[in-house]
Amino acid sequence: MLRRNSVIAWGVVLFIAWNAILLFFLWSRPPSGTGTLNADELTLEVIKLAQDVELELEKQKTVLKQIERHRGSWEHKGNKKEQSPVPTSKHVQVAEEAGLQKTASLSVIPDVKDIVIPILVIACDRVTVRRCLDKLLQYRPSKELFPIIVSQDCGHEDTARAIRSYGDKVMHIRQPDLTDIPVTTEHRKFQGYYKIARHYRWALNQIFHTFKYQVAVIVEDDLEVAPDFFEYFRATFPLLIEDKSLWCVSAWNDNGKEQMVDAKHSELLYRTDFFPGLGWMLLKEVWEELEPKWPRAFWDDWMRHPDQRKDRACIRPEVSRTMTFGRKGVSLGQFFDQYLKFIKLSDQFVPFTKLDLSYLKKEDYDRMFHETVYNAPELRVDELQGNKRMELGTVRVQYSSRDTFKVFAKALSIMDDLKSGVPRAGYHGVVSFLFRGRRVYLAPPADWTKYDPSWS
Protein backbone atom coordinates (compact mmCIF):
# COMPACT_ATOMS: atom_id res chain seq x y z
CA MET A 1 0.00 0.00 0.00
CA LEU A 2 2.87 2.37 0.87
CA ARG A 3 4.45 1.71 -2.51
CA ARG A 4 1.17 2.34 -4.32
CA ASN A 5 0.69 5.62 -2.49
CA SER A 6 4.23 6.65 -3.44
CA VAL A 7 3.51 5.92 -7.11
CA ILE A 8 0.34 8.02 -6.94
CA ALA A 9 2.16 10.88 -5.20
CA TRP A 10 4.94 10.88 -7.79
CA GLY A 11 2.33 10.79 -10.56
CA VAL A 12 0.62 13.87 -9.18
CA VAL A 13 3.96 15.68 -8.72
CA LEU A 14 5.00 14.89 -12.29
CA PHE A 15 1.60 16.04 -13.56
CA ILE A 16 1.87 19.40 -11.79
CA ALA A 17 5.49 19.92 -12.82
CA TRP A 18 4.86 19.02 -16.46
CA ASN A 19 1.78 21.26 -16.59
CA ALA A 20 3.70 24.23 -15.11
CA ILE A 21 6.62 23.82 -17.52
CA LEU A 22 4.29 23.44 -20.50
CA LEU A 23 2.20 26.49 -19.65
CA PHE A 24 5.36 28.54 -19.11
CA PHE A 25 6.57 27.46 -22.54
CA LEU A 26 3.25 28.20 -24.26
CA TRP A 27 2.78 31.64 -22.75
CA SER A 28 6.40 32.72 -23.17
CA ARG A 29 7.05 31.43 -26.68
CA PRO A 30 7.49 34.10 -29.38
CA PRO A 31 4.87 34.49 -32.13
CA SER A 32 5.31 32.22 -35.13
CA GLY A 33 7.01 33.64 -38.18
CA THR A 34 9.35 36.56 -38.38
CA GLY A 35 8.98 40.29 -38.42
CA THR A 36 6.52 42.56 -36.65
CA LEU A 37 2.89 41.39 -36.41
CA ASN A 38 0.05 43.71 -37.22
CA ALA A 39 -3.02 43.90 -34.93
CA ASP A 40 -5.00 41.18 -36.74
CA GLU A 41 -2.06 38.78 -36.82
CA LEU A 42 -1.37 39.41 -33.14
CA THR A 43 -5.03 38.69 -32.27
CA LEU A 44 -4.88 35.40 -34.19
CA GLU A 45 -1.69 34.47 -32.36
CA VAL A 46 -3.31 35.16 -28.99
CA ILE A 47 -6.39 33.09 -29.91
CA LYS A 48 -4.24 30.23 -31.16
CA LEU A 49 -2.13 30.36 -28.02
CA ALA A 50 -5.23 30.30 -25.82
CA GLN A 51 -6.62 27.35 -27.77
CA ASP A 52 -3.30 25.49 -27.44
CA VAL A 53 -3.42 26.02 -23.68
CA GLU A 54 -7.01 24.77 -23.54
CA LEU A 55 -6.12 21.65 -25.52
CA GLU A 56 -3.10 20.86 -23.38
CA LEU A 57 -5.01 21.42 -20.15
CA GLU A 58 -7.62 18.92 -21.33
CA LYS A 59 -4.89 16.36 -22.07
CA GLN A 60 -3.30 16.86 -18.67
CA LYS A 61 -6.71 16.70 -17.02
CA THR A 62 -7.22 13.29 -18.62
CA VAL A 63 -3.87 12.11 -17.20
CA LEU A 64 -4.83 13.27 -13.73
CA LYS A 65 -8.17 11.49 -13.98
CA GLN A 66 -6.34 8.28 -14.92
CA ILE A 67 -4.15 8.64 -11.85
CA GLU A 68 -7.20 9.16 -9.69
CA ARG A 69 -8.96 6.19 -11.28
CA HIS A 70 -6.01 3.90 -10.61
CA ARG A 71 -5.83 5.10 -7.03
CA GLY A 72 -9.48 4.24 -6.57
CA SER A 73 -9.02 0.76 -8.00
CA TRP A 74 -5.97 0.14 -5.78
CA GLU A 75 -7.65 1.36 -2.62
CA HIS A 76 -10.82 -0.63 -3.30
CA LYS A 77 -9.35 -3.69 -4.98
CA GLY A 78 -11.81 -6.50 -5.15
CA ASN A 79 -14.82 -4.23 -5.02
CA LYS A 80 -16.36 -4.60 -8.48
CA LYS A 81 -19.27 -2.25 -7.87
CA GLU A 82 -18.80 1.05 -9.66
CA GLN A 83 -20.97 4.12 -9.83
CA SER A 84 -23.01 4.22 -13.00
CA PRO A 85 -22.19 7.04 -15.37
CA VAL A 86 -24.63 9.92 -15.59
CA PRO A 87 -27.03 9.09 -18.42
CA THR A 88 -27.27 11.44 -21.35
CA SER A 89 -30.25 12.15 -23.54
CA LYS A 90 -30.71 13.45 -27.05
CA HIS A 91 -29.84 17.03 -27.89
CA VAL A 92 -32.59 19.51 -27.05
CA GLN A 93 -32.80 23.26 -27.36
CA VAL A 94 -33.63 24.45 -23.86
CA ALA A 95 -35.38 27.65 -24.80
CA GLU A 96 -35.28 27.70 -28.57
CA GLU A 97 -37.24 24.46 -29.07
CA ALA A 98 -38.31 22.67 -25.92
CA GLY A 99 -38.99 25.51 -23.54
CA LEU A 100 -42.10 27.01 -25.03
CA GLN A 101 -43.55 23.63 -25.95
CA LYS A 102 -43.66 22.24 -22.43
CA THR A 103 -47.14 21.47 -21.14
CA ALA A 104 -46.53 21.87 -17.41
CA SER A 105 -48.41 24.81 -15.96
CA LEU A 106 -48.07 27.30 -13.16
CA SER A 107 -51.46 26.33 -11.79
CA VAL A 108 -50.07 26.12 -8.28
CA ILE A 109 -49.53 29.88 -8.38
CA PRO A 110 -52.37 31.91 -6.92
CA ASP A 111 -54.26 34.17 -9.28
CA VAL A 112 -52.15 37.31 -9.59
CA LYS A 113 -53.91 39.04 -12.44
CA ASP A 114 -54.87 41.90 -10.13
CA ILE A 115 -51.51 42.33 -8.43
CA VAL A 116 -50.26 45.91 -8.47
CA ILE A 117 -46.71 46.25 -9.82
CA PRO A 118 -45.40 49.81 -9.39
CA ILE A 119 -42.74 51.14 -11.74
CA LEU A 120 -40.09 53.04 -9.77
CA VAL A 121 -38.23 55.51 -12.00
CA ILE A 122 -34.92 56.66 -10.51
CA ALA A 123 -34.26 60.23 -11.68
CA CYS A 124 -31.75 62.98 -10.98
CA ASP A 125 -30.85 65.87 -13.26
CA ARG A 126 -31.78 64.75 -16.77
CA VAL A 127 -34.76 66.45 -18.36
CA THR A 128 -34.61 63.64 -20.92
CA VAL A 129 -36.52 61.65 -18.31
CA ARG A 130 -39.42 62.69 -20.58
CA ARG A 131 -38.33 60.09 -23.14
CA CYS A 132 -38.45 57.39 -20.48
CA LEU A 133 -41.83 58.52 -19.12
CA ASP A 134 -43.40 59.01 -22.54
CA LYS A 135 -42.71 55.38 -23.50
CA LEU A 136 -43.86 54.05 -20.14
CA LEU A 137 -47.12 55.93 -20.46
CA GLN A 138 -47.54 54.97 -24.11
CA TYR A 139 -47.34 51.24 -23.36
CA ARG A 140 -48.87 51.13 -19.86
CA PRO A 141 -52.02 49.00 -20.00
CA SER A 142 -53.43 50.20 -16.66
CA LYS A 143 -52.73 53.14 -14.38
CA GLU A 144 -54.20 51.20 -11.44
CA LEU A 145 -52.15 48.03 -11.93
CA PHE A 146 -48.93 49.82 -12.93
CA PRO A 147 -48.59 53.09 -11.00
CA ILE A 148 -45.50 55.05 -12.05
CA ILE A 149 -43.54 56.60 -9.18
CA VAL A 150 -40.66 58.92 -10.09
CA SER A 151 -38.13 59.32 -7.31
CA GLN A 152 -35.89 62.32 -7.90
CA ASP A 153 -32.52 63.02 -6.31
CA CYS A 154 -30.18 66.00 -6.99
CA GLY A 155 -32.77 68.76 -6.57
CA HIS A 156 -32.54 69.74 -10.24
CA GLU A 157 -35.49 72.07 -10.82
CA ASP A 158 -35.75 71.74 -14.62
CA THR A 159 -36.03 67.98 -14.22
CA ALA A 160 -38.59 68.45 -11.44
CA ARG A 161 -40.72 70.64 -13.74
CA ALA A 162 -40.51 68.02 -16.48
CA ILE A 163 -41.79 65.36 -14.09
CA ARG A 164 -44.55 67.57 -12.69
CA SER A 165 -45.80 68.30 -16.20
CA TYR A 166 -47.30 64.80 -16.33
CA GLY A 167 -49.77 65.69 -13.60
CA ASP A 168 -51.49 62.74 -11.96
CA LYS A 169 -50.27 60.29 -14.59
CA VAL A 170 -47.20 59.78 -12.42
CA MET A 171 -46.35 60.27 -8.75
CA HIS A 172 -43.35 62.52 -8.04
CA ILE A 173 -41.38 61.98 -4.82
CA ARG A 174 -38.12 63.73 -3.93
CA GLN A 175 -35.14 62.44 -1.99
CA PRO A 176 -34.85 64.85 0.95
CA ASP A 177 -31.14 64.36 1.74
CA LEU A 178 -29.03 66.18 -0.88
CA THR A 179 -25.88 66.58 1.24
CA ASP A 180 -22.47 65.36 0.17
CA ILE A 181 -21.46 62.03 1.64
CA PRO A 182 -18.18 61.81 3.60
CA VAL A 183 -15.76 59.64 1.62
CA THR A 184 -12.05 58.96 1.62
CA THR A 185 -9.80 61.15 -0.50
CA GLU A 186 -9.32 58.48 -3.15
CA HIS A 187 -13.10 58.06 -3.46
CA ARG A 188 -14.00 61.72 -3.93
CA LYS A 189 -14.31 61.15 -7.66
CA PHE A 190 -16.91 58.46 -6.88
CA GLN A 191 -19.20 60.77 -4.90
CA GLY A 192 -21.92 60.22 -7.50
CA TYR A 193 -21.94 56.46 -6.89
CA TYR A 194 -22.39 57.05 -3.15
CA LYS A 195 -25.35 59.34 -3.77
CA ILE A 196 -26.94 56.84 -6.15
CA ALA A 197 -26.72 54.06 -3.55
CA ARG A 198 -28.26 56.37 -0.92
CA HIS A 199 -31.06 57.32 -3.30
CA TYR A 200 -31.86 53.70 -4.17
CA ARG A 201 -32.11 52.82 -0.51
CA TRP A 202 -34.43 55.72 0.25
CA ALA A 203 -36.62 55.16 -2.82
CA LEU A 204 -37.01 51.42 -2.28
CA ASN A 205 -37.90 52.00 1.36
CA GLN A 206 -40.61 54.38 0.16
CA ILE A 207 -41.99 51.75 -2.20
CA PHE A 208 -41.99 48.85 0.23
CA HIS A 209 -42.39 50.47 3.65
CA THR A 210 -44.24 53.73 3.05
CA PHE A 211 -46.48 52.70 0.14
CA LYS A 212 -46.61 49.04 1.24
CA TYR A 213 -46.17 47.47 -2.20
CA GLN A 214 -45.09 43.82 -2.39
CA VAL A 215 -43.06 44.09 -5.60
CA ALA A 216 -41.51 46.80 -7.77
CA VAL A 217 -39.89 47.22 -11.18
CA ILE A 218 -36.94 49.61 -11.05
CA VAL A 219 -36.15 51.72 -14.12
CA GLU A 220 -33.47 54.39 -14.50
CA ASP A 221 -34.39 57.70 -16.12
CA ASP A 222 -32.27 56.99 -19.22
CA LEU A 223 -34.09 53.81 -20.24
CA GLU A 224 -36.61 53.40 -23.03
CA VAL A 225 -38.95 50.42 -22.75
CA ALA A 226 -40.33 47.96 -25.30
CA PRO A 227 -44.02 47.60 -26.25
CA ASP A 228 -44.41 44.43 -24.14
CA PHE A 229 -42.42 45.71 -21.16
CA PHE A 230 -45.42 45.55 -18.80
CA GLU A 231 -46.61 42.22 -20.23
CA TYR A 232 -43.17 40.73 -19.62
CA PHE A 233 -43.08 41.60 -15.93
CA ARG A 234 -46.73 40.67 -15.38
CA ALA A 235 -46.05 37.19 -16.80
CA THR A 236 -42.81 36.54 -14.91
CA PHE A 237 -44.08 37.75 -11.54
CA PRO A 238 -45.61 34.31 -10.66
CA LEU A 239 -42.26 32.64 -11.34
CA LEU A 240 -40.49 35.06 -9.03
CA ILE A 241 -43.01 34.29 -6.29
CA GLU A 242 -42.87 30.52 -6.63
CA ASP A 243 -39.24 29.70 -7.50
CA LYS A 244 -37.03 30.67 -4.56
CA SER A 245 -33.93 30.00 -6.66
CA LEU A 246 -34.82 33.25 -8.46
CA TRP A 247 -34.32 36.68 -6.95
CA CYS A 248 -35.00 39.06 -9.83
CA VAL A 249 -36.39 39.43 -13.33
CA SER A 250 -34.51 41.74 -15.69
CA ALA A 251 -35.50 43.29 -19.01
CA TRP A 252 -31.84 43.43 -20.11
CA ASN A 253 -29.48 41.18 -22.08
CA ASP A 254 -25.87 42.29 -21.61
CA ASN A 255 -24.90 40.70 -24.94
CA GLY A 256 -28.04 41.87 -26.70
CA LYS A 257 -26.45 43.61 -29.67
CA GLU A 258 -28.61 43.28 -32.77
CA GLN A 259 -26.38 40.83 -34.62
CA MET A 260 -26.03 38.63 -31.52
CA VAL A 261 -29.69 37.93 -30.72
CA ASP A 262 -32.45 35.96 -32.41
CA ALA A 263 -34.91 38.77 -33.07
CA LYS A 264 -37.31 36.37 -34.80
CA HIS A 265 -37.77 34.59 -31.46
CA SER A 266 -38.01 37.47 -29.03
CA GLU A 267 -40.20 35.31 -26.78
CA LEU A 268 -37.15 33.36 -25.62
CA LEU A 269 -36.26 33.78 -21.94
CA TYR A 270 -33.31 32.45 -19.94
CA ARG A 271 -31.99 32.09 -16.43
CA THR A 272 -28.77 33.96 -15.63
CA ASP A 273 -26.47 34.00 -12.61
CA PHE A 274 -25.41 37.54 -13.49
CA PHE A 275 -27.46 40.39 -12.03
CA PRO A 276 -28.28 42.48 -15.15
CA GLY A 277 -30.19 45.44 -13.68
CA LEU A 278 -31.37 48.04 -16.23
CA GLY A 279 -35.09 47.47 -15.73
CA TRP A 280 -35.56 44.80 -13.06
CA MET A 281 -38.21 43.41 -10.74
CA LEU A 282 -37.64 42.94 -7.01
CA LEU A 283 -39.84 41.43 -4.28
CA LYS A 284 -40.32 43.12 -0.93
CA GLU A 285 -39.02 40.05 0.90
CA VAL A 286 -35.72 40.27 -1.00
CA TRP A 287 -35.45 44.00 -0.26
CA GLU A 288 -35.95 43.29 3.45
CA GLU A 289 -33.02 40.89 3.22
CA LEU A 290 -30.78 43.39 1.39
CA GLU A 291 -31.70 46.71 3.00
CA PRO A 292 -29.99 46.22 6.41
CA LYS A 293 -26.64 45.68 4.69
CA TRP A 294 -27.13 47.97 1.67
CA PRO A 295 -23.75 49.33 0.51
CA ARG A 296 -22.66 52.96 0.59
CA ALA A 297 -21.66 52.84 -3.10
CA PHE A 298 -21.48 50.63 -6.20
CA TRP A 299 -24.73 48.88 -5.29
CA ASP A 300 -25.02 46.93 -8.58
CA ASP A 301 -21.63 45.21 -8.27
CA TRP A 302 -22.42 44.58 -4.60
CA MET A 303 -25.56 42.75 -5.75
CA ARG A 304 -23.34 40.50 -7.88
CA HIS A 305 -21.27 39.34 -4.92
CA PRO A 306 -21.86 35.73 -3.73
CA ASP A 307 -22.88 36.99 -0.25
CA GLN A 308 -25.89 38.71 -1.79
CA ARG A 309 -26.67 36.46 -4.74
CA LYS A 310 -26.55 33.26 -2.69
CA ASP A 311 -26.59 31.10 -5.84
CA ARG A 312 -29.87 32.64 -6.96
CA ALA A 313 -30.57 33.52 -10.57
CA CYS A 314 -32.48 36.13 -12.54
CA ILE A 315 -34.68 35.79 -15.61
CA ARG A 316 -33.47 37.69 -18.66
CA PRO A 317 -34.75 37.92 -22.26
CA GLU A 318 -33.13 36.97 -25.55
CA VAL A 319 -33.96 40.47 -26.86
CA SER A 320 -33.81 43.32 -24.37
CA ARG A 321 -37.02 45.03 -23.25
CA THR A 322 -35.08 48.16 -22.32
CA MET A 323 -32.40 50.21 -24.02
CA THR A 324 -30.33 53.04 -22.61
CA PHE A 325 -30.02 56.42 -24.29
CA GLY A 326 -28.05 58.04 -21.46
CA ARG A 327 -24.42 58.41 -22.34
CA LYS A 328 -24.14 61.17 -19.75
CA GLY A 329 -23.87 59.87 -16.19
CA VAL A 330 -21.57 59.09 -13.30
CA SER A 331 -19.87 56.35 -15.33
CA LEU A 332 -18.86 59.00 -17.93
CA GLY A 333 -20.03 56.89 -20.86
CA GLN A 334 -18.21 53.70 -19.82
CA PHE A 335 -19.33 50.83 -22.10
CA PHE A 336 -21.86 53.09 -23.84
CA ASP A 337 -19.98 53.70 -27.08
CA GLN A 338 -18.64 50.16 -27.32
CA TYR A 339 -21.69 48.15 -26.23
CA LEU A 340 -24.74 49.85 -24.78
CA LYS A 341 -25.79 51.96 -27.73
CA PHE A 342 -25.87 48.83 -29.92
CA ILE A 343 -28.28 46.87 -27.71
CA LYS A 344 -31.39 45.96 -29.68
CA LEU A 345 -34.72 46.94 -28.16
CA SER A 346 -37.49 44.48 -28.97
CA ASP A 347 -40.10 46.06 -31.24
CA GLN A 348 -42.56 43.16 -31.06
CA PHE A 349 -45.35 42.56 -28.58
CA VAL A 350 -45.10 39.05 -27.17
CA PRO A 351 -48.20 37.91 -25.20
CA PHE A 352 -46.10 36.49 -22.36
CA THR A 353 -49.08 36.06 -20.01
CA LYS A 354 -50.55 33.56 -22.48
CA LEU A 355 -47.35 31.51 -22.76
CA ASP A 356 -46.29 28.64 -20.53
CA LEU A 357 -43.13 29.83 -18.81
CA SER A 358 -42.75 26.86 -16.48
CA TYR A 359 -39.68 25.72 -18.44
CA LEU A 360 -37.80 28.45 -16.55
CA LYS A 361 -38.21 26.71 -13.20
CA LYS A 362 -34.85 25.53 -11.97
CA GLU A 363 -35.07 21.73 -11.98
CA ASP A 364 -36.36 21.33 -15.53
CA TYR A 365 -34.38 24.23 -16.89
CA ASP A 366 -31.05 23.03 -15.49
CA ARG A 367 -31.49 19.55 -16.92
CA MET A 368 -32.43 20.80 -20.39
CA PHE A 369 -29.82 23.54 -20.36
CA HIS A 370 -26.98 21.15 -19.51
CA GLU A 371 -28.07 18.66 -22.17
CA THR A 372 -28.39 21.37 -24.79
CA VAL A 373 -24.99 22.93 -24.12
CA TYR A 374 -22.91 19.79 -23.72
CA ASN A 375 -24.53 17.83 -26.52
CA ALA A 376 -23.62 20.68 -28.88
CA PRO A 377 -20.52 19.83 -30.97
CA GLU A 378 -17.36 21.64 -29.89
CA LEU A 379 -15.71 24.09 -32.25
CA ARG A 380 -12.56 26.18 -31.94
CA VAL A 381 -12.73 29.96 -32.12
CA ASP A 382 -10.76 30.16 -35.36
CA GLU A 383 -13.11 27.59 -36.95
CA LEU A 384 -16.08 29.67 -35.83
CA GLN A 385 -14.55 32.87 -37.19
CA GLY A 386 -13.76 31.09 -40.46
CA ASN A 387 -17.39 29.94 -40.83
CA LYS A 388 -16.29 26.31 -40.74
CA ARG A 389 -18.74 23.45 -40.18
CA MET A 390 -21.80 25.60 -40.86
CA GLU A 391 -23.90 22.46 -41.08
CA LEU A 392 -23.58 22.04 -37.32
CA GLY A 393 -25.82 24.98 -36.44
CA THR A 394 -25.60 25.19 -32.65
CA VAL A 395 -22.01 24.80 -31.37
CA ARG A 396 -19.99 25.05 -28.18
CA VAL A 397 -16.67 26.82 -27.59
CA GLN A 398 -14.96 25.62 -24.43
CA TYR A 399 -12.82 27.63 -22.00
CA SER A 400 -11.30 26.54 -18.70
CA SER A 401 -9.51 29.60 -17.34
CA ARG A 402 -10.15 33.28 -16.83
CA ASP A 403 -7.60 34.23 -19.47
CA THR A 404 -8.99 31.96 -22.18
CA PHE A 405 -12.53 33.14 -21.40
CA LYS A 406 -11.46 36.74 -21.91
CA VAL A 407 -9.56 35.98 -25.12
CA PHE A 408 -12.44 33.99 -26.60
CA ALA A 409 -15.10 36.47 -25.47
CA LYS A 410 -13.24 39.37 -27.04
CA ALA A 411 -12.68 37.42 -30.26
CA LEU A 412 -16.41 36.66 -30.44
CA SER A 413 -17.43 40.26 -29.61
CA ILE A 414 -19.27 39.56 -26.36
CA MET A 415 -18.57 41.36 -23.09
CA ASP A 416 -15.46 39.88 -21.52
CA ASP A 417 -15.62 41.26 -17.98
CA LEU A 418 -16.49 39.11 -14.98
CA LYS A 419 -18.04 40.12 -11.65
CA SER A 420 -17.16 37.83 -8.75
CA GLY A 421 -16.27 35.26 -11.40
CA VAL A 422 -19.64 35.42 -13.20
CA PRO A 423 -19.67 36.37 -16.91
CA ARG A 424 -22.33 38.77 -18.13
CA ALA A 425 -25.54 36.90 -19.08
CA GLY A 426 -23.87 33.66 -17.95
CA TYR A 427 -25.60 30.69 -16.38
CA HIS A 428 -23.53 27.91 -14.81
CA GLY A 429 -20.56 29.57 -16.50
CA VAL A 430 -22.17 29.38 -19.96
CA VAL A 431 -22.82 32.42 -22.15
CA SER A 432 -25.34 31.98 -24.98
CA PHE A 433 -25.41 34.24 -28.04
CA LEU A 434 -25.55 34.29 -31.84
CA PHE A 435 -22.38 34.54 -33.90
CA ARG A 436 -22.85 35.04 -37.62
CA GLY A 437 -26.30 33.56 -37.47
CA ARG A 438 -25.74 30.44 -35.38
CA ARG A 439 -26.18 29.74 -31.71
CA VAL A 440 -22.94 29.57 -29.74
CA TYR A 441 -22.41 28.47 -26.15
CA LEU A 442 -19.16 29.76 -24.65
CA ALA A 443 -18.91 27.18 -21.89
CA PRO A 444 -16.61 25.77 -19.20
CA PRO A 445 -15.91 22.01 -19.09
CA ALA A 446 -18.91 19.77 -18.38
CA ASP A 447 -17.72 19.03 -14.84
CA TRP A 448 -17.99 22.72 -13.86
CA THR A 449 -19.34 23.09 -10.32
CA LYS A 450 -18.99 26.69 -9.17
CA TYR A 451 -17.68 30.17 -9.94
CA ASP A 452 -14.27 31.36 -8.83
CA PRO A 453 -14.73 34.86 -7.30
CA SER A 454 -11.07 35.64 -7.99
CA TRP A 455 -11.84 35.75 -11.72
CA SER A 456 -12.33 39.41 -12.51
Stockholm file with secondary structure:
# STOCKHOLM 1.0

chainA/1-456         MLRRNSVIAWGVVLFIAWNAILLFFLWSRPPSGTGTLNADELTLEVIKLAQDVELELEKQKTVLKQIERHRGSWEHKGNKKEQSPVPTSKHVQVAEEAGLQKTASLSVIPDVKDIVIPILVIACDRVTVRRCLDKLLQYRPSKELFPIIVSQDCGHEDTARAIRSYGDKVMHIRQPDLTDIPVTTEHRKFQGYYKIARHYRWALNQIFHTFKYQVAVIVEDDLEVAPDFFEYFRATFPLLIEDKSLWCVSAWNDNGKEQMVDAKHSELLYRTDFFPGLGWMLLKEVWEELEPKWPRAFWDDWMRHPDQRKDRACIRPEVSRTMTFGRKGVSLGQFFDQYLKFIKLSDQFVPFTKLDLSYLKKEDYDRMFHETVYNAPELRVDELQGNKRMELGTVRVQYSSRDTFKVFAKALSIMDDLKSGVPRAGYHGVVSFLFRGRRVYLAPPADWTKYDPSWS
#=GR chainA/1-456 SS CHHHHHHHHHHHHHHHHHHHHHHHHHHHSCCSSSSCCCHHHHHHHHHHHHHHHHHHHHHHHHHHHHHHHHHHHHHTTTCCCCCCCCCCCCCCCIIIIIGGGCCCCCTTSCCCTTCCCCEEEEESSCTTHHHHHHHHHHHCSCTTTSCEEEEECTTCHHHHHHHHTTGGGSEEEECSCCCCCCCCGGGGGGHHHHHHHHHHHHHHHIIIIISCCSEEEEEETTEEECTTHHHHHHHHHHHHHHCTTEEEEESCCTTCBGGGSCGGGTTCEEEESSCCCSSEEEEHHHHHHHGGGCCSSCHHHHHTSHHHHTTCEEEEESSBSEEECCCCSTTTTTTTTTTGGGBCBCCSCCCGGGSCCGGGSHHHHHHHHHHHHHHSCBCCHHHHHTTTTGGGCSEEEECCSHHHHHHHHHHTTSCCCEETTEETTCBTTBEEEEETTEEEEEECCTTCCCCCTTCC
#=GC SS_cons         CHHHHHHHHHHHHHHHHHHHHHHHHHHHSCCSSSSCCCHHHHHHHHHHHHHHHHHHHHHHHHHHHHHHHHHHHHHTTTCCCCCCCCCCCCCCCIIIIIGGGCCCCCTTSCCCTTCCCCEEEEESSCTTHHHHHHHHHHHCSCTTTSCEEEEECTTCHHHHHHHHTTGGGSEEEECSCCCCCCCCGGGGGGHHHHHHHHHHHHHHHIIIIISCCSEEEEEETTEEECTTHHHHHHHHHHHHHHCTTEEEEESCCTTCBGGGSCGGGTTCEEEESSCCCSSEEEEHHHHHHHGGGCCSSCHHHHHTSHHHHTTCEEEEESSBSEEECCCCSTTTTTTTTTTGGGBCBCCSCCCGGGSCCGGGSHHHHHHHHHHHHHHSCBCCHHHHHTTTTGGGCSEEEECCSHHHHHHHHHHTTSCCCEETTEETTCBTTBEEEEETTEEEEEECCTTCCCCCTTCC
//
